Amino acid sequence: MELAQGPRVRFSPFYSRSQQAGIEVASVYNKMVLPVATDNPTEDYEALTQRVALWDVGCQRQVQVYGPDALKLSTYISARDLSNLKIGVAKYAPLCDYQGRLINDPVVLRVDEETIWFSIADSDVLLWIRAIAGERGDEVEVREPDVSPLAVQGPKATDLASQVFGDWVKDLKFFHFRRITHEGIPLVLSRSGWSKQGGFELFLEDETKGEQLWDLIWEAGQQFGIRAGGPNNVERVENFLFSWGSDATRDCDPYESGIGKYVDLGVEHDFIGKAALKNKRVEGPDRELKGLLIDGEPLAPNPAPVGLRNPNGSYAGQTRIICYSPKYQRNLGLAVIEVPQNLPGTKVQVETIDGWRPATVADLPFDL
């Protein structure tokens, strides 16, 4: 079966190269194709955790807020304080609706004095920001720019990036970036990425240069054992990198989703969802995203959320994702668990393809 290309489902500037490099499994994210894996997920994981991996994450679209009121509007829509965001710095910033529900968790980059990018998860944030800007009458233009990220991740990522772009990348701090032109390719080079292995995101600003940028990295990466891949569910579960739309239901707030530490309730300014989040913080959650240590032989990933129950058979929550961890040599899971079963050490049961299995609730990130 082939996925047809068209206006509704787009392909990134790197897609043909990633396909040539061995990508065989893909998903759809932000109405674009997201290359996920080759025919050997074990080798994909090993490349990411031991060497270096190259990911086509062009589907990680940017919402650009440009104009004199760009920072003011961005600060109002973010639950994390962006009021002092400096040029060349990025922040992970939950966005909530007026009821405090988490609607996206982008990385926000201040590219220049009047330009801010929201590097978004899989939801229509462009339409939402446009609506808020229009209602407020802010002097901004909100659009999707010609920006496509390419991720270089893994223990050898810094060596590779310094060989291509220069030793200055070694001094770039985490979540800091520089806007450059390299061999005629305009891009923002950021020390960031959706893994805990270290690396960079290359925000290409000219889609016609996609194959040229891929080839630069791919050729230089041969000596480091580079491999094509994609955002890796096993590695990110092991290290708990939250995935909006996957790890929690769309009614969950940041506290229930395990990312409450990125909410700044103490700021003087108002922001969307602030009042609701204050109430939720006082009342405490009814449920919470937690880890699971699942007994038994290695499990295959679950294609959809599955049941979670107490040993007596009563409802305990919903298991969102399951995987076998090479790092910890055991099955792990992420689950939205009802209070008070969310306490670490609580014994529960997880629905699997071969029946219900015992599991133990754990804090995130896992510390085994």
Stockholm file with secondary structure:
# STOCKHOLM 1.0

chainA/1-368         MELAQGPRVRFSPFYSRSQQAGIEVASVYNKMVLPVATDNPTEDYEALTQRVALWDVGCQRQVQVYGPDALKLSTYISARDLSNLKIGVAKYAPLCDYQGRLINDPVVLRVDEETIWFSIADSDVLLWIRAIAGERGDEVEVREPDVSPLAVQGPKATDLASQVFGDWVKDLKFFHFRRITHEGIPLVLSRSGWSKQGGFELFLEDETKGEQLWDLIWEAGQQFGIRAGGPNNVERVENFLFSWGSDATRDCDPYESGIGKYVDLGVEHDFIGKAALKNKRVEGPDRELKGLLIDGEPLAPNPAPVGLRNPNGSYAGQTRIICYSPKYQRNLGLAVIEVPQNLPGTKVQVETIDGWRPATVADLPFDL
#=GR chainA/1-368 SS CCCCCSSSSBCCTTHHHHHHTTCCEEEEETTEEEEEECSCHHHHHHHHHHSCEEEECTTSCEEEEESTTHHHHHHHHBSSCCTTCCTTBEEECCEECTTCCEEECCEEEEEETTEEEEECCSSCHHHHHHHHHHHHTCSCEEECCSCEEEEEESTTHHHHHHHHHCGGGGGCCTTBEEEEEETTEEEEEESCCSSSSCEEEEEESCGGGHHHHHHHHHHHGGGGTCEEECCCHHHHHHTTCCCTTTSSCTTCCTTTTTCGGGCCTTCSSCCTTHHHHHHHHHHCCSEEEEEEEECSSCCCCCSSCEEEECTTSCEEEEEEEEEEETTTTEEEEEEEEETTTTSTTCEEEEEETTEEEEEEEECSSCCC
#=GC SS_cons         CCCCCSSSSBCCTTHHHHHHTTCCEEEEETTEEEEEECSCHHHHHHHHHHSCEEEECTTSCEEEEESTTHHHHHHHHBSSCCTTCCTTBEEECCEECTTCCEEECCEEEEEETTEEEEECCSSCHHHHHHHHHHHHTCSCEEECCSCEEEEEESTTHHHHHHHHHCGGGGGCCTTBEEEEEETTEEEEEESCCSSSSCEEEEEESCGGGHHHHHHHHHHHGGGGTCEEECCCHHHHHHTTCCCTTTSSCTTCCTTTTTCGGGCCTTCSSCCTTHHHHHHHHHHCCSEEEEEEEECSSCCCCCSSCEEEECTTSCEEEEEEEEEEETTTTEEEEEEEEETTTTSTTCEEEEEETTEEEEEEEECSSCCC
//
